Amino acid sequence: MISPKVLWLSWAYGVSPDTPGASFSDLRKIKDAPELFQTHGYDWVGSPWHLEANVKAWGQSLRAAKKLGQHGHGMVDTEWGTGLSAHEWGNIPNVSACSWNVEAFLAAEEP
């Protein structure tokens, strides 16, 4: 058993939707992360990438975790040397805003 003192970082970068037979789609992994980690007593952090829809999905997952009193601690933006240009890093403010105040971020993003 891995110690519950370990902070888990969950990477799911895409926004592929649930489709029949796609039990491990990106959005399913993001949606299920809080329950999976809570079941095992782990604290966790979501790791979005540069897609705004991905940041929103992680924000919704954080909001759901907070409402249930679960252990979601925010997000960390990542880049693994894929050569993204500076304009593609425009999601850093979204990740920061969503992580610091998920309710305000999601309210501002709703139509």
Backbone as XML, in Angstrom:
<?xml version="1.0"?>
<chain id="A" units="angstrom">
  <residue number="1" name="MET">
    <atom name="N" x="0.846" y="-1.188" z="0.000"/>
    <atom name="CA" x="0.000" y="0.000" z="0.000"/>
    <atom name="C" x="0.886" y="1.244" z="0.000"/>
  </residue>
  <residue number="2" name="ILE">
    <atom name="N" x="0.546" y="2.191" z="-0.822"/>
    <atom name="CA" x="1.271" y="3.458" z="-0.876"/>
    <atom name="C" x="0.772" y="4.349" z="0.255"/>
  </residue>
  <residue number="3" name="SER">
    <atom name="N" x="1.683" y="5.001" z="0.918"/>
    <atom name="CA" x="1.352" y="5.845" z="2.063"/>
    <atom name="C" x="0.346" y="6.928" z="1.682"/>
  </residue>
  <residue number="4" name="PRO">
    <atom name="N" x="-0.658" y="7.187" z="2.538"/>
    <atom name="CA" x="-1.604" y="8.269" z="2.268"/>
    <atom name="C" x="-0.963" y="9.650" z="2.402"/>
  </residue>
  <residue number="5" name="LYS">
    <atom name="N" x="0.300" y="9.705" z="2.796"/>
    <atom name="CA" x="1.012" y="10.985" z="2.850"/>
    <atom name="C" x="1.478" y="11.438" z="1.469"/>
  </residue>
  <residue number="6" name="VAL">
    <atom name="N" x="1.385" y="10.540" z="0.490"/>
    <atom name="CA" x="1.789" y="10.859" z="-0.881"/>
    <atom name="C" x="0.728" y="11.753" z="-1.516"/>
  </residue>
  <residue number="7" name="LEU">
    <atom name="N" x="1.157" y="12.837" z="-2.129"/>
    <atom name="CA" x="0.258" y="13.718" z="-2.880"/>
    <atom name="C" x="0.269" y="13.263" z="-4.329"/>
  </residue>
  <residue number="8" name="TRP">
    <atom name="N" x="-0.887" y="12.875" z="-4.835"/>
    <atom name="CA" x="-1.002" y="12.364" z="-6.192"/>
    <atom name="C" x="-1.272" y="13.494" z="-7.175"/>
  </residue>
  <residue number="9" name="LEU">
    <atom name="N" x="-0.554" y="13.489" z="-8.287"/>
    <atom name="CA" x="-0.807" y="14.409" z="-9.388"/>
    <atom name="C" x="-1.430" y="13.601" z="-10.512"/>
  </residue>
  <residue number="10" name="SER">
    <atom name="N" x="-2.631" y="13.976" z="-10.885"/>
    <atom name="CA" x="-3.357" y="13.229" z="-11.906"/>
    <atom name="C" x="-3.265" y="13.962" z="-13.232"/>
  </residue>
  <residue number="11" name="TRP">
    <atom name="N" x="-2.617" y="13.338" z="-14.222"/>
    <atom name="CA" x="-2.479" y="13.926" z="-15.542"/>
    <atom name="C" x="-3.539" y="13.361" z="-16.474"/>
  </residue>
  <residue number="12" name="ALA">
    <atom name="N" x="-4.344" y="14.212" z="-17.004"/>
    <atom name="CA" x="-5.283" y="13.868" z="-18.080"/>
    <atom name="C" x="-5.405" y="15.151" z="-18.890"/>
  </residue>
  <residue number="13" name="TYR">
    <atom name="N" x="-4.707" y="15.223" z="-19.997"/>
    <atom name="CA" x="-4.552" y="16.476" z="-20.732"/>
    <atom name="C" x="-5.619" y="16.743" z="-21.782"/>
  </residue>
  <residue number="14" name="GLY">
    <atom name="N" x="-6.273" y="15.733" z="-22.247"/>
    <atom name="CA" x="-7.178" y="15.919" z="-23.362"/>
    <atom name="C" x="-8.590" y="16.278" z="-22.939"/>
  </residue>
  <residue number="15" name="VAL">
    <atom name="N" x="-9.464" y="16.304" z="-23.894"/>
    <atom name="CA" x="-10.882" y="16.543" z="-23.636"/>
    <atom name="C" x="-11.735" y="15.572" z="-24.451"/>
  </residue>
  <residue number="16" name="SER">
    <atom name="N" x="-11.177" y="14.379" z="-24.708"/>
    <atom name="CA" x="-11.957" y="13.399" z="-25.463"/>
    <atom name="C" x="-13.186" y="13.027" z="-24.648"/>
  </residue>
  <residue number="17" name="PRO">
    <atom name="N" x="-14.355" y="13.040" z="-25.278"/>
    <atom name="CA" x="-15.603" y="12.776" z="-24.551"/>
    <atom name="C" x="-15.818" y="11.294" z="-24.299"/>
  </residue>
  <residue number="18" name="ASP">
    <atom name="N" x="-16.730" y="11.022" z="-23.400"/>
    <atom name="CA" x="-17.139" y="9.641" z="-23.187"/>
    <atom name="C" x="-17.887" y="9.157" z="-24.421"/>
  </residue>
  <residue number="19" name="THR">
    <atom name="N" x="-17.520" y="8.017" z="-24.892"/>
    <atom name="CA" x="-18.220" y="7.369" z="-25.998"/>
    <atom name="C" x="-18.399" y="5.905" z="-25.622"/>
  </residue>
  <residue number="20" name="PRO">
    <atom name="N" x="-19.333" y="5.217" z="-26.221"/>
    <atom name="CA" x="-19.509" y="3.798" z="-25.891"/>
    <atom name="C" x="-18.195" y="3.037" z="-26.044"/>
  </residue>
  <residue number="21" name="GLY">
    <atom name="N" x="-17.842" y="2.319" z="-25.015"/>
    <atom name="CA" x="-16.610" y="1.540" z="-25.054"/>
    <atom name="C" x="-15.366" y="2.309" z="-24.673"/>
  </residue>
  <residue number="22" name="ALA">
    <atom name="N" x="-15.472" y="3.610" z="-24.419"/>
    <atom name="CA" x="-14.299" y="4.425" z="-24.065"/>
    <atom name="C" x="-14.311" y="4.695" z="-22.562"/>
  </residue>
  <residue number="23" name="SER">
    <atom name="N" x="-14.089" y="3.654" z="-21.783"/>
    <atom name="CA" x="-14.182" y="3.790" z="-20.327"/>
    <atom name="C" x="-13.058" y="4.636" z="-19.745"/>
  </residue>
  <residue number="24" name="PHE">
    <atom name="N" x="-12.008" y="4.891" z="-20.504"/>
    <atom name="CA" x="-10.899" y="5.676" z="-19.994"/>
    <atom name="C" x="-10.686" y="6.958" z="-20.796"/>
  </residue>
  <residue number="25" name="SER">
    <atom name="N" x="-11.775" y="7.583" z="-21.229"/>
    <atom name="CA" x="-11.644" y="8.843" z="-21.949"/>
    <atom name="C" x="-11.075" y="9.897" z="-21.009"/>
  </residue>
  <residue number="26" name="ASP">
    <atom name="N" x="-10.529" y="10.945" z="-21.574"/>
    <atom name="CA" x="-9.930" y="12.007" z="-20.754"/>
    <atom name="C" x="-10.939" y="12.604" z="-19.780"/>
  </residue>
  <residue number="27" name="LEU">
    <atom name="N" x="-12.118" y="12.938" z="-20.270"/>
    <atom name="CA" x="-13.107" y="13.563" z="-19.394"/>
    <atom name="C" x="-13.578" y="12.603" z="-18.308"/>
  </residue>
  <residue number="28" name="ARG">
    <atom name="N" x="-13.642" y="11.316" z="-18.591"/>
    <atom name="CA" x="-14.010" y="10.328" z="-17.579"/>
    <atom name="C" x="-12.926" y="10.262" z="-16.501"/>
  </residue>
  <residue number="29" name="LYS">
    <atom name="N" x="-11.652" y="10.259" z="-16.900"/>
    <atom name="CA" x="-10.563" y="10.218" z="-15.912"/>
    <atom name="C" x="-10.623" y="11.440" z="-15.006"/>
  </residue>
  <residue number="30" name="ILE">
    <atom name="N" x="-10.868" y="12.610" z="-15.585"/>
    <atom name="CA" x="-10.928" y="13.841" z="-14.794"/>
    <atom name="C" x="-12.124" y="13.800" z="-13.849"/>
  </residue>
  <residue number="31" name="LYS">
    <atom name="N" x="-13.260" y="13.378" z="-14.344"/>
    <atom name="CA" x="-14.473" y="13.329" z="-13.523"/>
    <atom name="C" x="-14.329" y="12.319" z="-12.382"/>
  </residue>
  <residue number="32" name="ASP">
    <atom name="N" x="-13.695" y="11.183" z="-12.650"/>
    <atom name="CA" x="-13.585" y="10.120" z="-11.654"/>
    <atom name="C" x="-12.419" y="10.277" z="-10.690"/>
  </residue>
  <residue number="33" name="ALA">
    <atom name="N" x="-11.493" y="11.186" z="-10.965"/>
    <atom name="CA" x="-10.301" y="11.330" z="-10.126"/>
    <atom name="C" x="-10.628" y="11.556" z="-8.648"/>
  </residue>
  <residue number="34" name="PRO">
    <atom name="N" x="-11.532" y="12.481" z="-8.308"/>
    <atom name="CA" x="-11.781" y="12.713" z="-6.879"/>
    <atom name="C" x="-12.232" y="11.457" z="-6.136"/>
  </residue>
  <residue number="35" name="GLU">
    <atom name="N" x="-13.166" y="10.736" z="-6.709"/>
    <atom name="CA" x="-13.672" y="9.539" z="-6.031"/>
    <atom name="C" x="-12.592" y="8.468" z="-5.917"/>
  </residue>
  <residue number="36" name="LEU">
    <atom name="N" x="-11.812" y="8.289" z="-6.979"/>
    <atom name="CA" x="-10.748" y="7.291" z="-6.963"/>
    <atom name="C" x="-9.754" y="7.575" z="-5.842"/>
  </residue>
  <residue number="37" name="PHE">
    <atom name="N" x="-9.277" y="8.808" z="-5.761"/>
    <atom name="CA" x="-8.283" y="9.140" z="-4.740"/>
    <atom name="C" x="-8.897" y="9.138" z="-3.342"/>
  </residue>
  <residue number="38" name="GLN">
    <atom name="N" x="-10.120" y="9.625" z="-3.210"/>
    <atom name="CA" x="-10.792" y="9.650" z="-1.908"/>
    <atom name="C" x="-10.993" y="8.238" z="-1.374"/>
  </residue>
  <residue number="39" name="THR">
    <atom name="N" x="-11.347" y="7.321" z="-2.252"/>
    <atom name="CA" x="-11.571" y="5.932" z="-1.852"/>
    <atom name="C" x="-10.342" y="5.352" z="-1.165"/>
  </residue>
  <residue number="40" name="HIS">
    <atom name="N" x="-9.168" y="5.775" z="-1.610"/>
    <atom name="CA" x="-7.919" y="5.257" z="-1.057"/>
    <atom name="C" x="-7.294" y="6.197" z="-0.027"/>
  </residue>
  <residue number="41" name="GLY">
    <atom name="N" x="-7.977" y="7.313" z="0.266"/>
    <atom name="CA" x="-7.494" y="8.240" z="1.290"/>
    <atom name="C" x="-6.363" y="9.151" z="0.843"/>
  </residue>
  <residue number="42" name="TYR">
    <atom name="N" x="-6.232" y="9.370" z="-0.473"/>
    <atom name="CA" x="-5.142" y="10.180" z="-0.993"/>
    <atom name="C" x="-5.572" y="11.614" z="-1.283"/>
  </residue>
  <residue number="43" name="ASP">
    <atom name="N" x="-4.687" y="12.544" z="-0.994"/>
    <atom name="CA" x="-4.842" y="13.917" z="-1.460"/>
    <atom name="C" x="-4.377" y="13.953" z="-2.914"/>
  </residue>
  <residue number="44" name="TRP">
    <atom name="N" x="-4.917" y="14.894" z="-3.703"/>
    <atom name="CA" x="-4.578" y="14.917" z="-5.125"/>
    <atom name="C" x="-4.577" y="16.333" z="-5.674"/>
  </residue>
  <residue number="45" name="VAL">
    <atom name="N" x="-3.915" y="16.473" z="-6.803"/>
    <atom name="CA" x="-3.830" y="17.716" z="-7.567"/>
    <atom name="C" x="-4.103" y="17.358" z="-9.024"/>
  </residue>
  <residue number="46" name="GLY">
    <atom name="N" x="-4.953" y="18.134" z="-9.686"/>
    <atom name="CA" x="-5.199" y="17.930" z="-11.107"/>
    <atom name="C" x="-4.119" y="18.616" z="-11.928"/>
  </residue>
  <residue number="47" name="SER">
    <atom name="N" x="-3.761" y="18.030" z="-13.039"/>
    <atom name="CA" x="-2.700" y="18.570" z="-13.889"/>
    <atom name="C" x="-3.218" y="18.830" z="-15.300"/>
  </residue>
  <residue number="48" name="PRO">
    <atom name="N" x="-3.839" y="19.991" z="-15.516"/>
    <atom name="CA" x="-4.285" y="20.323" z="-16.869"/>
    <atom name="C" x="-3.106" y="20.754" z="-17.736"/>
  </residue>
  <residue number="49" name="TRP">
    <atom name="N" x="-3.385" y="20.925" z="-18.996"/>
    <atom name="CA" x="-2.348" y="21.362" z="-19.916"/>
    <atom name="C" x="-2.800" y="22.668" z="-20.533"/>
  </residue>
  <residue number="50" name="HIS">
    <atom name="N" x="-2.642" y="22.854" z="-21.813"/>
    <atom name="CA" x="-2.908" y="24.169" z="-22.409"/>
    <atom name="C" x="-4.310" y="24.303" z="-23.020"/>
  </residue>
  <residue number="51" name="LEU">
    <atom name="N" x="-5.157" y="23.301" z="-22.915"/>
    <atom name="CA" x="-6.503" y="23.399" z="-23.463"/>
    <atom name="C" x="-7.459" y="23.989" z="-22.429"/>
  </residue>
  <residue number="52" name="GLU">
    <atom name="N" x="-8.140" y="25.062" z="-22.793"/>
    <atom name="CA" x="-9.055" y="25.714" z="-21.853"/>
    <atom name="C" x="-10.155" y="24.759" z="-21.391"/>
  </residue>
  <residue number="53" name="ALA">
    <atom name="N" x="-10.669" y="23.936" z="-22.293"/>
    <atom name="CA" x="-11.718" y="22.975" z="-21.922"/>
    <atom name="C" x="-11.209" y="21.983" z="-20.884"/>
  </residue>
  <residue number="54" name="ASN">
    <atom name="N" x="-9.929" y="21.645" z="-20.951"/>
    <atom name="CA" x="-9.324" y="20.736" z="-19.987"/>
    <atom name="C" x="-9.248" y="21.397" z="-18.611"/>
  </residue>
  <residue number="55" name="VAL">
    <atom name="N" x="-8.883" y="22.677" z="-18.575"/>
    <atom name="CA" x="-8.830" y="23.416" z="-17.309"/>
    <atom name="C" x="-10.228" y="23.476" z="-16.693"/>
  </residue>
  <residue number="56" name="LYS">
    <atom name="N" x="-11.237" y="23.746" z="-17.503"/>
    <atom name="CA" x="-12.617" y="23.794" z="-17.001"/>
    <atom name="C" x="-13.038" y="22.442" z="-16.430"/>
  </residue>
  <residue number="57" name="ALA">
    <atom name="N" x="-12.689" y="21.359" z="-17.122"/>
    <atom name="CA" x="-13.053" y="20.027" z="-16.634"/>
    <atom name="C" x="-12.394" y="19.743" z="-15.283"/>
  </residue>
  <residue number="58" name="TRP">
    <atom name="N" x="-11.117" y="20.101" z="-15.145"/>
    <atom name="CA" x="-10.452" y="19.922" z="-13.853"/>
    <atom name="C" x="-11.087" y="20.818" z="-12.790"/>
  </residue>
  <residue number="59" name="GLY">
    <atom name="N" x="-11.484" y="22.023" z="-13.173"/>
    <atom name="CA" x="-12.158" y="22.917" z="-12.236"/>
    <atom name="C" x="-13.464" y="22.326" z="-11.738"/>
  </residue>
  <residue number="60" name="GLN">
    <atom name="N" x="-14.225" y="21.731" z="-12.639"/>
    <atom name="CA" x="-15.482" y="21.098" z="-12.248"/>
    <atom name="C" x="-15.229" y="19.924" z="-11.307"/>
  </residue>
  <residue number="61" name="SER">
    <atom name="N" x="-14.151" y="19.199" z="-11.554"/>
    <atom name="CA" x="-13.794" y="18.080" z="-10.692"/>
    <atom name="C" x="-13.386" y="18.582" z="-9.304"/>
  </residue>
  <residue number="62" name="LEU">
    <atom name="N" x="-12.623" y="19.670" z="-9.261"/>
    <atom name="CA" x="-12.242" y="20.256" z="-7.969"/>
    <atom name="C" x="-13.462" y="20.753" z="-7.208"/>
  </residue>
  <residue number="63" name="ARG">
    <atom name="N" x="-14.371" y="21.403" z="-7.912"/>
    <atom name="CA" x="-15.580" y="21.907" z="-7.273"/>
    <atom name="C" x="-16.390" y="20.740" z="-6.685"/>
  </residue>
  <residue number="64" name="ALA">
    <atom name="N" x="-16.543" y="19.675" z="-7.441"/>
    <atom name="CA" x="-17.283" y="18.509" z="-6.951"/>
    <atom name="C" x="-16.597" y="17.912" z="-5.721"/>
  </residue>
  <residue number="65" name="ALA">
    <atom name="N" x="-15.272" y="17.834" z="-5.753"/>
    <atom name="CA" x="-14.528" y="17.285" z="-4.614"/>
    <atom name="C" x="-14.725" y="18.143" z="-3.366"/>
  </residue>
  <residue number="66" name="LYS">
    <atom name="N" x="-14.656" y="19.459" z="-3.529"/>
    <atom name="CA" x="-14.821" y="20.352" z="-2.383"/>
    <atom name="C" x="-16.214" y="20.219" z="-1.778"/>
  </residue>
  <residue number="67" name="LYS">
    <atom name="N" x="-17.232" y="20.098" z="-2.619"/>
    <atom name="CA" x="-18.608" y="19.955" z="-2.121"/>
    <atom name="C" x="-18.778" y="18.675" z="-1.324"/>
  </residue>
  <residue number="68" name="LEU">
    <atom name="N" x="-17.997" y="17.666" z="-1.654"/>
    <atom name="CA" x="-18.084" y="16.382" z="-0.957"/>
    <atom name="C" x="-17.069" y="16.267" z="0.182"/>
  </residue>
  <residue number="69" name="GLY">
    <atom name="N" x="-16.318" y="17.344" z="0.432"/>
    <atom name="CA" x="-15.320" y="17.327" z="1.492"/>
    <atom name="C" x="-14.119" y="16.452" z="1.174"/>
  </residue>
  <residue number="70" name="GLN">
    <atom name="N" x="-13.825" y="16.309" z="-0.101"/>
    <atom name="CA" x="-12.718" y="15.452" z="-0.521"/>
    <atom name="C" x="-11.410" y="16.233" z="-0.602"/>
  </residue>
  <residue number="71" name="HIS">
    <atom name="N" x="-10.353" y="15.531" z="-0.944"/>
    <atom name="CA" x="-9.001" y="16.054" z="-0.819"/>
    <atom name="C" x="-8.384" y="16.600" z="-2.112"/>
  </residue>
  <residue number="72" name="GLY">
    <atom name="N" x="-9.106" y="17.385" z="-2.874"/>
    <atom name="CA" x="-8.531" y="18.027" z="-4.054"/>
    <atom name="C" x="-7.843" y="19.315" z="-3.641"/>
  </residue>
  <residue number="73" name="HIS">
    <atom name="N" x="-6.578" y="19.465" z="-3.988"/>
    <atom name="CA" x="-5.798" y="20.608" z="-3.533"/>
    <atom name="C" x="-5.477" y="21.620" z="-4.615"/>
  </residue>
  <residue number="74" name="GLY">
    <atom name="N" x="-6.122" y="21.535" z="-5.746"/>
    <atom name="CA" x="-5.875" y="22.514" z="-6.789"/>
    <atom name="C" x="-5.304" y="21.892" z="-8.039"/>
  </residue>
  <residue number="75" name="MET">
    <atom name="N" x="-4.525" y="22.703" z="-8.768"/>
    <atom name="CA" x="-3.962" y="22.259" z="-10.032"/>
    <atom name="C" x="-2.519" y="22.721" z="-10.162"/>
  </residue>
  <residue number="76" name="VAL">
    <atom name="N" x="-1.807" y="22.032" z="-11.019"/>
    <atom name="CA" x="-0.457" y="22.439" z="-11.396"/>
    <atom name="C" x="-0.381" y="22.347" z="-12.915"/>
  </residue>
  <residue number="77" name="ASP">
    <atom name="N" x="0.064" y="23.427" z="-13.548"/>
    <atom name="CA" x="0.192" y="23.433" z="-15.006"/>
    <atom name="C" x="1.532" y="22.808" z="-15.366"/>
  </residue>
  <residue number="78" name="THR">
    <atom name="N" x="1.555" y="22.012" z="-16.399"/>
    <atom name="CA" x="2.772" y="21.281" z="-16.749"/>
    <atom name="C" x="3.132" y="21.461" z="-18.221"/>
  </residue>
  <residue number="79" name="GLU">
    <atom name="N" x="4.396" y="21.317" z="-18.505"/>
    <atom name="CA" x="4.906" y="21.340" z="-19.881"/>
    <atom name="C" x="6.128" y="20.440" z="-19.908"/>
  </residue>
  <residue number="80" name="TRP">
    <atom name="N" x="6.131" y="19.487" z="-20.791"/>
    <atom name="CA" x="7.179" y="18.478" z="-20.833"/>
    <atom name="C" x="8.092" y="18.640" z="-22.045"/>
  </residue>
  <residue number="81" name="GLY">
    <atom name="N" x="8.398" y="19.857" z="-22.402"/>
    <atom name="CA" x="9.350" y="20.086" z="-23.475"/>
    <atom name="C" x="8.820" y="19.762" z="-24.850"/>
  </residue>
  <residue number="82" name="THR">
    <atom name="N" x="7.525" y="19.972" z="-25.057"/>
    <atom name="CA" x="6.941" y="19.663" z="-26.357"/>
    <atom name="C" x="7.098" y="20.805" z="-27.339"/>
  </residue>
  <residue number="83" name="GLY">
    <atom name="N" x="7.736" y="21.870" z="-26.930"/>
    <atom name="CA" x="7.991" y="22.972" z="-27.839"/>
    <atom name="C" x="6.818" y="23.903" z="-28.048"/>
  </residue>
  <residue number="84" name="LEU">
    <atom name="N" x="5.936" y="24.019" z="-27.072"/>
    <atom name="CA" x="4.826" y="24.959" z="-27.205"/>
    <atom name="C" x="5.369" y="26.377" z="-27.317"/>
  </residue>
  <residue number="85" name="SER">
    <atom name="N" x="4.777" y="27.139" z="-28.191"/>
    <atom name="CA" x="5.196" y="28.531" z="-28.324"/>
    <atom name="C" x="4.606" y="29.352" z="-27.176"/>
  </residue>
  <residue number="86" name="ALA">
    <atom name="N" x="5.099" y="30.561" z="-27.022"/>
    <atom name="CA" x="4.672" y="31.424" z="-25.917"/>
    <atom name="C" x="3.166" y="31.673" z="-25.945"/>
  </residue>
  <residue number="87" name="HIS">
    <atom name="N" x="2.566" y="31.823" z="-27.122"/>
    <atom name="CA" x="1.132" y="32.092" z="-27.159"/>
    <atom name="C" x="0.307" y="30.884" z="-26.724"/>
  </residue>
  <residue number="88" name="GLU">
    <atom name="N" x="0.867" y="29.680" z="-26.823"/>
    <atom name="CA" x="0.152" y="28.490" z="-26.375"/>
    <atom name="C" x="0.199" y="28.325" z="-24.864"/>
  </residue>
  <residue number="89" name="TRP">
    <atom name="N" x="1.035" y="29.116" z="-24.214"/>
    <atom name="CA" x="1.110" y="29.093" z="-22.757"/>
    <atom name="C" x="0.119" y="30.068" z="-22.143"/>
  </residue>
  <residue number="90" name="GLY">
    <atom name="N" x="-0.813" y="30.538" z="-22.946"/>
    <atom name="CA" x="-1.802" y="31.493" z="-22.465"/>
    <atom name="C" x="-2.741" y="30.934" z="-21.414"/>
  </residue>
  <residue number="91" name="ASN">
    <atom name="N" x="-2.705" y="29.639" z="-21.149"/>
    <atom name="CA" x="-3.595" y="29.048" z="-20.163"/>
    <atom name="C" x="-3.074" y="29.137" z="-18.736"/>
  </residue>
  <residue number="92" name="ILE">
    <atom name="N" x="-1.864" y="29.593" z="-18.550"/>
    <atom name="CA" x="-1.336" y="29.720" z="-17.189"/>
    <atom name="C" x="-2.253" y="30.575" z="-16.324"/>
  </residue>
  <residue number="93" name="PRO">
    <atom name="N" x="-2.744" y="31.727" z="-16.807"/>
    <atom name="CA" x="-3.684" y="32.486" z="-15.971"/>
    <atom name="C" x="-4.965" y="31.720" z="-15.661"/>
  </residue>
  <residue number="94" name="ASN">
    <atom name="N" x="-5.474" y="30.932" z="-16.613"/>
    <atom name="CA" x="-6.682" y="30.147" z="-16.354"/>
    <atom name="C" x="-6.441" y="29.084" z="-15.293"/>
  </residue>
  <residue number="95" name="VAL">
    <atom name="N" x="-5.334" y="28.380" z="-15.385"/>
    <atom name="CA" x="-5.017" y="27.352" z="-14.400"/>
    <atom name="C" x="-4.864" y="27.995" z="-13.023"/>
  </residue>
  <residue number="96" name="SER">
    <atom name="N" x="-4.173" y="29.111" z="-12.966"/>
    <atom name="CA" x="-3.982" y="29.802" z="-11.685"/>
    <atom name="C" x="-5.304" y="30.273" z="-11.110"/>
  </residue>
  <residue number="97" name="ALA">
    <atom name="N" x="-6.103" y="30.933" z="-11.923"/>
    <atom name="CA" x="-7.382" y="31.467" z="-11.448"/>
    <atom name="C" x="-8.312" y="30.348" z="-10.983"/>
  </residue>
  <residue number="98" name="CYS">
    <atom name="N" x="-8.363" y="29.274" z="-11.736"/>
    <atom name="CA" x="-9.244" y="28.172" z="-11.390"/>
    <atom name="C" x="-8.771" y="27.474" z="-10.117"/>
  </residue>
  <residue number="99" name="SER">
    <atom name="N" x="-7.480" y="27.322" z="-9.975"/>
    <atom name="CA" x="-6.944" y="26.650" z="-8.804"/>
    <atom name="C" x="-7.139" y="27.476" z="-7.534"/>
  </residue>
  <residue number="100" name="TRP">
    <atom name="N" x="-6.976" y="28.791" z="-7.638"/>
    <atom name="CA" x="-7.108" y="29.650" z="-6.449"/>
    <atom name="C" x="-8.554" y="29.876" z="-6.057"/>
  </residue>
  <residue number="101" name="ASN">
    <atom name="N" x="-9.457" y="29.991" z="-7.023"/>
    <atom name="CA" x="-10.859" y="30.253" z="-6.705"/>
    <atom name="C" x="-11.739" y="29.589" z="-7.764"/>
  </residue>
  <residue number="102" name="VAL">
    <atom name="N" x="-11.944" y="28.302" z="-7.604"/>
    <atom name="CA" x="-12.649" y="27.520" z="-8.604"/>
    <atom name="C" x="-14.074" y="28.028" z="-8.832"/>
  </residue>
  <residue number="103" name="GLU">
    <atom name="N" x="-14.751" y="28.448" z="-7.774"/>
    <atom name="CA" x="-16.132" y="28.916" z="-7.934"/>
    <atom name="C" x="-16.199" y="30.161" z="-8.804"/>
  </residue>
  <residue number="104" name="ALA">
    <atom name="N" x="-15.335" y="31.132" z="-8.543"/>
    <atom name="CA" x="-15.334" y="32.368" z="-9.319"/>
    <atom name="C" x="-14.943" y="32.100" z="-10.770"/>
  </residue>
  <residue number="105" name="PHE">
    <atom name="N" x="-13.944" y="31.231" z="-10.975"/>
    <atom name="CA" x="-13.490" y="30.920" z="-12.333"/>
    <atom name="C" x="-14.602" y="30.268" z="-13.145"/>
  </residue>
  <residue number="106" name="LEU">
    <atom name="N" x="-15.241" y="29.258" z="-12.592"/>
    <atom name="CA" x="-16.286" y="28.561" z="-13.340"/>
    <atom name="C" x="-17.499" y="29.439" z="-13.546"/>
  </residue>
  <residue number="107" name="ALA">
    <atom name="N" x="-17.833" y="30.300" z="-12.580"/>
    <atom name="CA" x="-18.964" y="31.217" z="-12.744"/>
    <atom name="C" x="-18.681" y="32.194" z="-13.880"/>
  </residue>
  <residue number="108" name="ALA">
    <atom name="N" x="-17.450" y="32.669" z="-13.990"/>
    <atom name="CA" x="-17.085" y="33.616" z="-15.040"/>
    <atom name="C" x="-17.078" y="32.952" z="-16.410"/>
  </residue>
  <residue number="109" name="GLU">
    <atom name="N" x="-16.849" y="31.646" z="-16.457"/>
    <atom name="CA" x="-16.770" y="30.924" z="-17.713"/>
    <atom name="C" x="-18.121" y="30.430" z="-18.214"/>
  </residue>
  <residue number="110" name="GLU">
    <atom name="N" x="-19.128" y="30.433" z="-17.355"/>
    <atom name="CA" x="-20.446" y="29.947" z="-17.764"/>
    <atom name="C" x="-21.142" y="30.963" z="-18.643"/>
  </residue>
  <residue number="111" name="PRO">
    <atom name="N" x="-21.909" y="30.482" z="-19.631"/>
    <atom name="CA" x="-22.596" y="31.416" z="-20.555"/>
    <atom name="C" x="-23.690" y="32.216" z="-19.870"/>
  </residue>
</chain>
